[in-house]
Amino acid sequence: MAVFDEVWNRIRRSAGQPFHTVTGLEFTYVVPGNFLRVTREGNEINRSLSRTNFEKAAALMPAERPSNLKDRQGSAYTWAILMDERIRA
């Protein structure tokens, strides 16, 4: 748990910065609590991605592609965030 706390803190600090899906779509996110909300092309995606979702996905990392996280919510965004160098550091 303590190790994931560090990952979650990096996710929180990176809020508002641009990220890219594996297909190159740019998105940002906000972290208003123990979840995040994704925005793409100025529109908020109608889904919250929980800290628990990221914690479970982090246990599967590194994953080759988002489809390896198919049982996680928002796998394309979850994968892009967790595989980003700012978060993996």
Secondary structure as UniProt FT lines:
FT   HELIX           2..13
FT   TURN            14..16
FT   STRAND          19..20
FT   TURN            22..23
FT   STRAND          26..30
FT   STRAND          35..40
FT   TURN            41..42
FT   STRAND          43..50
FT   HELIX           51..58
FT   TURN            59..60
FT   HELIX           66..69
FT   TURN            70..71
FT   TURN            73..74
FT   HELIX           75..83
FT   HELIX           85..88
//
